[in-house]
Amino acid sequence: MRLADKVAIVTGGGSGFGEGIAKRYAEEGAHVLVADINPDGGDRVAGEIAAAGAGHRVAFVRTDVTQDASMAAMVQACLERFGRLDIMVNNADTSQPNGPMLNVSEEVFDHLFAINVKSIFLSARHVVPVMRAQESGGCLVNDTSVAAIRPRAGQTWHSGVKGAASTMSKAMAAELAPERIRVNAICPVAGETPLLLPKLMPERRAAFEASIPLGRLARPRDVANAALYLASDEAEFITGVALEVDGGRAI
Ligand SMILES: NC(=O)c1ccc[n+]([C@@H]2O[C@H](COP(=O)([O-])OP(=O)(O)OC[C@H]3O[C@@H](n4cnc5c(N)ncnc54)[C@H](O)[C@@H]3O)[C@@H](O)[C@H]2O)c1
């Protein structure tokens, strides 16, 4: 068990990559708080983890990662239920309209920024003090995107906020290292999740897959395995990386 007795929060844990991470962490012995704005998804994932045999090690808490009070309540719920917090996964996001940059409204941009950048700021405010007080420290894993490294037309603002999230992860890593708190980012390529699949027509999917050297989209298990490694003690000397999980797309 690579995460035995560790406690993790996974935001956006009710779907897609976050669901994959929450389930993988539970398989490896972690206690997992699934945090999601969507109670249907969050309850389903927590229920499936419980049914797989980890009933006492999982809970769901409805959370809006863009709201300070909600993030504070999420961390409090984790401490009340599991007594500590070792791993914070910032993963929640919403589906973004693809297209020309001037077609994106100010309202959509503000939400993009809040869910991808402000959420990390808010998680730091509430999570870092808890980890500081623990002798063993802790780690944060921020789900950004390969678009942070290799931005493309039609994804200008989304690429920008993911770039900010990756840079913030590295800056946090530098600042928090003396306190035994590691911070890393994961940069997935387009994935087989509800965020993208409904928008992906078969011909576009084929073109996308052809642009990925390993020839397929990312699966939740790919991102989960990377998030597992970064959260495990095997990565105790790894901090400040932005790990591409992209089949070679960023080469
Ligand atoms: N799927 C892709 O193609 C892709 C590619 C690169 C990066 N990513 C990143 O991976 C992460 C996960 O994406 P996914 O594809 O699994 O998405 P998804 O849509 O399958 O899941 C996102 C989850 O976040 C939750 N959520 C939305 N708004 C929230 C809020 N305000 N507070 C709390 N929870 C909220 C949703 O309810 C949902 O359960 C995101 O950060 C995304 O940007 C995804």
PDBQT file of the ligand as one rigid body, heavy atoms in Angstrom, charges set to zero:
ROOT
HETATM    1  N1  LIG A 301     -10.023  16.195 -19.846  1.00  0.00    +0.000 N 
HETATM    2  C1  LIG A 301      -9.059  16.847 -20.483  1.00  0.00    +0.000 C 
HETATM    3  O1  LIG A 301      -8.999  16.832 -21.707  1.00  0.00    +0.000 OA
HETATM    4  C2  LIG A 301      -8.022  17.622 -19.701  1.00  0.00    +0.000 A 
HETATM    5  C3  LIG A 301      -6.811  17.947 -20.319  1.00  0.00    +0.000 A 
HETATM    6  C4  LIG A 301      -5.855  18.655 -19.603  1.00  0.00    +0.000 A 
HETATM    7  C5  LIG A 301      -6.104  19.010 -18.280  1.00  0.00    +0.000 A 
HETATM    8  N2  LIG A 301      -7.286  18.666 -17.712  1.00  0.00    +0.000 N 
HETATM    9  C6  LIG A 301      -7.496  19.063 -16.319  1.00  0.00    +0.000 C 
HETATM   10  O2  LIG A 301      -7.773  17.933 -15.516  1.00  0.00    +0.000 OA
HETATM   11  C7  LIG A 301      -8.623  18.326 -14.434  1.00  0.00    +0.000 C 
HETATM   12  C8  LIG A 301      -9.812  17.403 -14.358  1.00  0.00    +0.000 C 
HETATM   13  O3  LIG A 301     -10.531  17.498 -15.579  1.00  0.00    +0.000 OA
HETATM   14  P1  LIG A 301     -11.566  16.376 -16.024  1.00  0.00    +0.000 P 
HETATM   15  O4  LIG A 301     -11.376  16.205 -17.480  1.00  0.00    +0.000 OA
HETATM   16  O5  LIG A 301     -11.470  15.212 -15.138  1.00  0.00    +0.000 OA
HETATM   17  O6  LIG A 301     -12.946  17.146 -15.789  1.00  0.00    +0.000 OA
HETATM   18  P2  LIG A 301     -14.433  16.621 -15.426  1.00  0.00    +0.000 P 
HETATM   19  O7  LIG A 301     -15.361  17.599 -16.017  1.00  0.00    +0.000 OA
HETATM   20  O8  LIG A 301     -14.589  15.184 -15.782  1.00  0.00    +0.000 OA
HETATM   21  O9  LIG A 301     -14.441  16.746 -13.825  1.00  0.00    +0.000 OA
HETATM   22  C9  LIG A 301     -14.333  17.995 -13.198  1.00  0.00    +0.000 C 
HETATM   23  C10 LIG A 301     -15.019  17.919 -11.851  1.00  0.00    +0.000 C 
HETATM   24  O10 LIG A 301     -14.876  19.202 -11.211  1.00  0.00    +0.000 OA
HETATM   25  C11 LIG A 301     -16.116  19.506 -10.578  1.00  0.00    +0.000 C 
HETATM   26  N3  LIG A 301     -16.269  20.963 -10.402  1.00  0.00    +0.000 N 
HETATM   27  C12 LIG A 301     -16.589  21.900 -11.336  1.00  0.00    +0.000 A 
HETATM   28  N4  LIG A 301     -16.642  23.109 -10.791  1.00  0.00    +0.000 NA
HETATM   29  C13 LIG A 301     -16.310  22.966  -9.472  1.00  0.00    +0.000 A 
HETATM   30  C14 LIG A 301     -16.175  23.857  -8.384  1.00  0.00    +0.000 A 
HETATM   31  N5  LIG A 301     -16.381  25.185  -8.538  1.00  0.00    +0.000 N 
HETATM   32  N6  LIG A 301     -15.838  23.365  -7.174  1.00  0.00    +0.000 NA
HETATM   33  C15 LIG A 301     -15.642  22.029  -6.993  1.00  0.00    +0.000 A 
HETATM   34  N7  LIG A 301     -15.762  21.125  -8.002  1.00  0.00    +0.000 NA
HETATM   35  C16 LIG A 301     -16.081  21.594  -9.223  1.00  0.00    +0.000 A 
HETATM   36  C17 LIG A 301     -17.180  18.948 -11.523  1.00  0.00    +0.000 C 
HETATM   37  O11 LIG A 301     -18.424  18.775 -10.874  1.00  0.00    +0.000 OA
HETATM   38  C18 LIG A 301     -16.526  17.639 -11.948  1.00  0.00    +0.000 C 
HETATM   39  O12 LIG A 301     -16.881  16.584 -11.079  1.00  0.00    +0.000 OA
HETATM   40  C19 LIG A 301      -8.980  19.805 -14.696  1.00  0.00    +0.000 C 
HETATM   41  O13 LIG A 301      -8.148  20.631 -13.923  1.00  0.00    +0.000 OA
HETATM   42  C20 LIG A 301      -8.721  19.951 -16.163  1.00  0.00    +0.000 C 
HETATM   43  O14 LIG A 301      -8.439  21.277 -16.550  1.00  0.00    +0.000 OA
HETATM   44  C21 LIG A 301      -8.243  17.967 -18.372  1.00  0.00    +0.000 A 
ENDROOT
TORSDOF 0
